[in-house]
Amino acid sequence: MYKNLLVTYFSSFIFVFFTQGLLFSSISHGQGISAAAKAYQPNAQYEVKISEEQYRTNATGHQLIARIYQPIGAGPFPVVIDFHGGAWNNKNRTAEQPMDLALAKSGLLVVAVDLTLAPDIGYPANIQDAHYGIRWLKHNAYRWNGDPSTLGVYGSSSGGHVAQLIGLKPFDPEYAAIPFSENPSLDATLKYITLRSPISDPLARYQNAVNLNRPKMINNHYTYFKPWSRIYMANPQYVLDRKEKVLLPPLLIMVGEKDDNVLPEIQVRYVDSYQKAGGAAQLKIFPDSEHEWVAQESLQTDLARKTVKEFIAAQFK
């Protein structure tokens, strides 16, 4: 039903900027693009230096590490922050290394950050980490020859859920609860959002897990959403359904046709809702591909990498 489906929406999108004072203004997304961003060529080839450093310590004392993929060249390079998947309960900054490395080789500074896992602390701890991480990277991108004004996000599975919530509500006071004392004026707004198999509707994913009788998948929701009512509040689809005041950065969602973890129809509905809310959104469904198809080398994995790079390049035209 979904094979070769490509939903695109290329008209100018509207950013609805808001603060706690509910100040709104609309701007064209083409304004303020740097020369470095406009020079990005998705088919370029760079050598990449990989390094790591701690970017914060969470409330239980766990060190959260950033893994930096720095292209070696003149730059400054457009910047991508990567939020890893793992059903909120597993994995770390290394989860998407093949994609991160592929993006960096094309001339993007990619920084993948650890997020607090639900067995340690549940929602909204990982959202707060990510929000802090965006501000931390905007402040520090110059150290790795990055242009912070270009910062967008790549998120996978539960990392996509994190990216969606921050993209929609970057000024949410709960998400922004961790102060960044080095530069308090920084915010967590994003230039664009690129996602692989995001959990766009956690409740629909939970119901699918129940239907498939997958206890581990079911329990991952209970570990993360405490109290359970938060699955409604922290639900990107429901945020749009409730017509909350949001920002709508340009959005790309990629999903496998055979994904039985987050069903393709969940993504179809989310993209449709995003477009109806006024956002520019694209959906790409990959034939014969499951939830984590990009973890294995294949023609569809190559196409996913190409799709992300070309989408990012298009944001800077």
C-alpha positions as CSV (number, residue, x, y, z in Angstrom):
1,M,0.0,0.0,0.0
2,Y,2.8,2.3,0.8
3,K,5.4,1.1,-1.7
4,N,7.3,3.9,-3.4
5,L,5.1,6.5,-1.7
6,L,6.7,9.9,-1.6
7,V,4.8,12.7,0.1
8,T,6.3,16.1,-0.5
9,Y,5.4,19.6,0.3
10,F,7.7,22.2,-1.2
11,S,5.9,25.5,-0.7
12,S,7.4,28.1,1.6
13,F,6.9,27.1,5.2
14,I,6.0,29.4,8.0
15,F,7.9,29.5,11.3
16,V,5.7,30.5,14.1
17,F,8.1,32.0,16.7
18,F,6.8,32.2,20.2
19,T,8.1,32.8,23.7
20,Q,6.4,32.6,27.0
21,G,5.0,36.0,26.2
22,L,3.4,34.4,23.1
23,L,5.0,36.7,20.6
24,F,4.4,35.5,17.0
25,S,6.1,36.4,13.8
26,S,6.4,34.7,10.4
27,I,9.6,34.6,8.4
28,S,10.8,32.9,5.2
29,H,13.1,30.0,5.8
30,G,15.4,31.2,3.1
31,Q,16.5,34.2,5.2
32,G,19.9,34.3,7.0
33,I,21.5,31.4,5.2
34,S,25.3,31.6,5.5
35,A,27.7,31.3,2.6
36,A,29.2,28.2,4.2
37,A,25.8,26.5,4.2
38,K,25.1,27.5,0.6
39,A,28.4,26.0,-0.4
40,Y,27.5,22.6,1.0
41,Q,27.7,19.9,-1.8
42,P,26.1,16.6,-0.8
43,N,28.4,14.6,-3.2
44,A,31.6,16.1,-1.7
45,Q,34.2,13.8,-0.1
46,Y,36.1,14.7,3.0
47,E,38.4,12.9,5.4
48,V,36.8,12.9,8.9
49,K,38.4,13.2,12.3
50,I,36.4,11.5,15.2
51,S,36.8,12.7,18.8
52,E,34.7,12.6,22.0
53,E,34.2,14.7,25.0
54,Q,31.7,15.0,27.9
55,Y,29.0,17.6,27.4
56,R,27.2,17.2,30.7
57,T,26.6,15.0,33.8
58,N,23.0,14.0,34.4
59,A,21.0,14.1,37.7
60,T,22.2,10.6,38.7
61,G,25.8,11.3,38.0
62,H,26.1,9.6,34.6
63,Q,28.5,11.3,32.2
64,L,26.9,12.1,28.8
65,I,29.4,12.0,26.0
66,A,29.3,13.8,22.6
67,R,30.9,12.0,19.6
68,I,32.2,14.5,17.1
69,Y,32.6,13.8,13.4
70,Q,34.7,16.7,12.0
71,P,35.3,17.0,8.2
72,I,38.9,18.0,7.5
73,G,38.8,21.1,5.3
74,A,38.3,24.8,5.0
75,G,34.8,25.1,6.3
76,P,33.0,26.3,8.3
77,F,30.7,23.4,7.8
78,P,26.9,23.1,8.4
79,V,26.2,21.4,11.7
80,V,24.0,18.3,12.5
81,I,23.2,17.0,15.9
82,D,22.3,13.3,16.1
83,F,19.8,11.9,18.7
84,H,20.1,8.2,19.0
85,G,17.3,5.6,19.2
86,G,17.0,2.6,21.5
87,A,13.3,2.8,22.5
88,W,14.2,5.4,25.2
89,N,15.8,2.6,27.2
90,N,19.0,1.5,25.3
91,K,21.8,2.6,23.0
92,N,24.0,5.6,23.0
93,R,25.9,8.1,20.7
94,T,27.4,5.3,18.6
95,A,24.1,3.9,17.5
96,E,24.0,5.7,14.1
97,Q,27.7,5.9,13.4
98,P,27.4,4.6,9.8
99,M,24.9,7.4,8.9
100,D,26.8,10.0,11.0
101,L,30.1,9.1,9.2
102,A,28.5,9.2,5.8
103,L,27.0,12.7,6.5
104,A,30.4,14.0,7.8
105,K,32.2,12.7,4.8
106,S,30.0,15.0,2.6
107,G,31.1,18.1,4.5
108,L,28.7,18.2,7.6
109,L,30.0,18.6,11.1
110,V,28.0,15.8,12.9
111,V,27.8,15.6,16.7
112,A,26.1,12.6,18.2
113,V,25.2,12.9,21.9
114,D,24.3,10.5,24.6
115,L,20.8,10.9,26.1
116,T,19.7,9.7,29.5
117,L,18.1,6.3,29.3
118,A,14.7,5.5,31.0
119,P,16.1,2.9,33.4
120,D,18.1,5.8,34.9
121,I,15.5,8.6,34.6
122,G,12.4,8.7,32.4
123,Y,10.7,11.5,30.5
124,P,11.5,14.3,30.2
125,A,15.2,13.8,31.1
126,N,16.3,12.8,27.6
127,I,14.4,15.7,26.1
128,Q,16.2,18.0,28.5
129,D,19.6,16.5,27.6
130,A,18.8,17.0,23.9
131,H,17.7,20.6,24.5
132,Y,20.9,21.4,26.4
133,G,22.9,19.5,23.8
134,I,21.6,21.8,21.0
135,R,22.6,24.9,23.0
136,W,25.9,23.4,23.9
137,L,26.7,22.6,20.3
138,K,25.6,26.0,19.0
139,H,28.1,27.5,21.5
140,N,30.9,25.1,20.7
141,A,30.5,24.3,17.0
142,Y,33.3,26.8,16.0
143,R,35.8,24.6,17.9
144,W,35.3,21.9,15.1
145,N,35.0,24.4,12.3
146,G,31.2,24.3,12.3
147,D,28.7,27.1,11.5
148,P,26.2,27.1,14.4
149,S,23.6,29.1,12.5
150,T,23.0,26.1,10.3
151,L,22.2,23.6,13.0
152,G,19.7,20.9,12.2
153,V,18.9,17.5,13.7
154,Y,19.0,13.8,12.6
155,G,17.0,11.6,14.9
156,S,16.3,7.8,14.8
157,S,13.4,6.0,16.3
158,S,13.0,7.3,19.9
159,G,15.7,9.9,19.1
160,G,13.3,11.0,16.4
161,H,10.6,11.4,19.1
162,V,13.0,13.6,21.0
163,A,13.8,15.7,17.9
164,Q,10.1,16.1,17.1
165,L,9.2,17.4,20.5
166,I,12.0,19.9,20.6
167,G,11.5,21.0,17.0
168,L,7.8,21.7,17.8
169,K,8.4,23.3,21.2
170,P,11.9,24.6,21.5
171,F,10.9,27.2,24.1
172,D,9.0,24.8,26.4
173,P,10.2,25.7,29.9
174,E,10.3,22.0,31.0
175,Y,12.4,21.0,28.1
176,A,14.7,24.0,28.6
177,A,15.0,23.4,32.3
178,I,18.8,22.8,32.3
179,P,20.5,26.3,32.2
180,F,23.5,26.8,29.8
181,S,25.4,29.3,31.8
182,E,28.1,29.9,29.2
183,N,25.6,31.6,26.9
184,P,22.1,31.9,28.4
185,S,20.8,33.7,25.3
186,L,21.0,30.6,23.2
187,D,17.9,28.6,22.3
188,A,17.1,25.2,20.9
189,T,15.5,26.2,17.6
190,L,16.4,24.0,14.6
191,K,16.9,24.8,10.9
192,Y,15.4,21.5,9.9
193,I,14.5,18.0,11.1
194,T,15.6,14.7,9.4
195,L,14.3,11.5,10.9
196,R,14.5,7.7,10.4
197,S,11.6,5.7,11.7
198,P,10.6,8.2,14.4
199,I,8.1,7.4,17.2
200,S,5.7,10.1,15.9
201,D,2.8,8.7,18.0
202,P,4.0,6.8,21.1
203,L,0.5,5.7,22.0
204,A,-0.1,4.2,18.6
205,R,3.3,2.4,18.8
206,Y,2.3,1.0,22.3
207,Q,-1.0,-0.2,20.9
208,N,0.9,-1.9,18.0
209,A,3.2,-3.6,20.5
210,V,0.2,-4.9,22.4
211,N,-1.4,-6.2,19.2
212,L,1.9,-8.0,18.4
213,N,2.3,-9.3,21.9
214,R,5.8,-7.9,22.4
215,P,6.4,-7.6,26.1
216,K,9.8,-5.9,25.9
217,M,8.5,-3.3,23.5
218,I,5.4,-2.7,25.7
219,N,7.5,-2.4,28.9
220,N,9.8,0.2,27.3
221,H,6.8,2.6,27.2
222,Y,6.0,2.0,30.9
223,T,9.6,2.6,31.9
224,Y,9.8,5.9,30.1
225,F,6.3,7.4,30.6
226,K,5.9,7.9,34.3
227,P,3.2,8.7,35.1
228,W,1.5,7.0,32.2
229,S,-0.5,10.1,31.3
230,R,2.7,11.6,29.9
231,I,2.3,9.4,26.8
232,Y,-0.5,11.8,25.8
233,M,1.3,15.0,26.7
234,A,4.7,14.0,25.2
235,N,3.1,12.8,21.9
236,P,4.1,14.7,18.7
237,Q,0.9,13.6,16.9
238,Y,-1.3,14.7,19.8
239,V,0.6,18.1,20.0
240,L,-0.5,18.7,16.4
241,D,-4.0,17.3,17.0
242,R,-4.4,19.7,20.0
243,K,-3.3,22.6,17.8
244,E,-0.7,23.7,20.3
245,K,1.4,26.8,19.4
246,V,4.4,25.3,17.7
247,L,7.3,25.9,15.4
248,L,7.4,23.9,12.2
249,P,10.9,23.5,10.8
250,P,11.2,21.7,7.4
251,L,10.8,18.0,8.0
252,L,11.9,14.8,6.4
253,I,10.7,11.4,7.6
254,M,12.2,8.2,6.3
255,V,10.5,4.8,7.1
256,G,10.8,1.2,6.0
257,E,7.8,-0.2,4.1
258,K,8.0,-3.3,6.3
259,D,8.5,-1.5,9.6
260,D,6.3,-3.3,12.2
261,N,7.8,-1.3,15.1
262,V,6.5,2.1,14.1
263,L,4.0,1.4,11.4
264,P,4.2,3.4,8.1
265,E,0.6,4.7,8.5
266,I,1.7,6.4,11.7
267,Q,4.2,8.4,9.7
268,V,1.7,9.1,7.0
269,R,-0.7,10.6,9.5
270,Y,2.0,12.7,11.2
271,V,3.3,14.2,7.9
272,D,-0.3,15.0,6.8
273,S,-1.0,16.7,10.1
274,Y,2.3,18.6,9.9
275,Q,1.5,19.9,6.4
276,K,-2.0,20.9,7.5
277,A,-0.5,22.8,10.4
278,G,1.5,24.9,7.8
279,G,4.8,23.0,7.8
280,A,6.9,21.8,4.9
281,A,7.2,18.0,5.2
282,Q,8.4,15.1,3.1
283,L,7.8,11.4,3.7
284,K,9.9,8.8,2.0
285,I,9.0,5.1,2.4
286,F,11.8,2.6,1.5
287,P,10.7,-0.6,-0.2
288,D,11.5,-4.0,1.4
289,S,13.0,-2.2,4.5
290,E,12.3,-2.7,8.2
291,H,12.7,-0.4,11.2
292,E,16.5,-0.2,11.3
293,W,17.3,-0.9,7.6
294,V,20.1,1.7,7.7
295,A,22.1,-0.5,10.1
296,Q,23.0,-2.8,7.2
297,E,24.8,-1.9,4.0
298,S,22.4,-2.0,1.1
299,L,21.1,-0.1,-1.9
300,Q,18.2,1.2,0.3
301,T,20.8,2.3,3.0
302,D,22.7,4.2,0.3
303,L,19.5,5.8,-0.8
304,A,18.7,6.9,2.7
305,R,22.0,8.6,3.1
306,K,21.6,10.3,-0.2
307,T,18.1,11.4,0.7
308,V,19.3,13.0,4.0
309,K,22.2,14.8,2.4
310,E,20.1,16.2,-0.5
311,F,17.3,17.3,1.9
312,I,19.9,19.2,4.0
313,A,21.4,20.8,1.0
314,A,17.9,21.9,-0.2
315,Q,17.4,23.8,3.1
316,F,20.3,26.1,2.2
317,K,19.3,27.1,-1.3
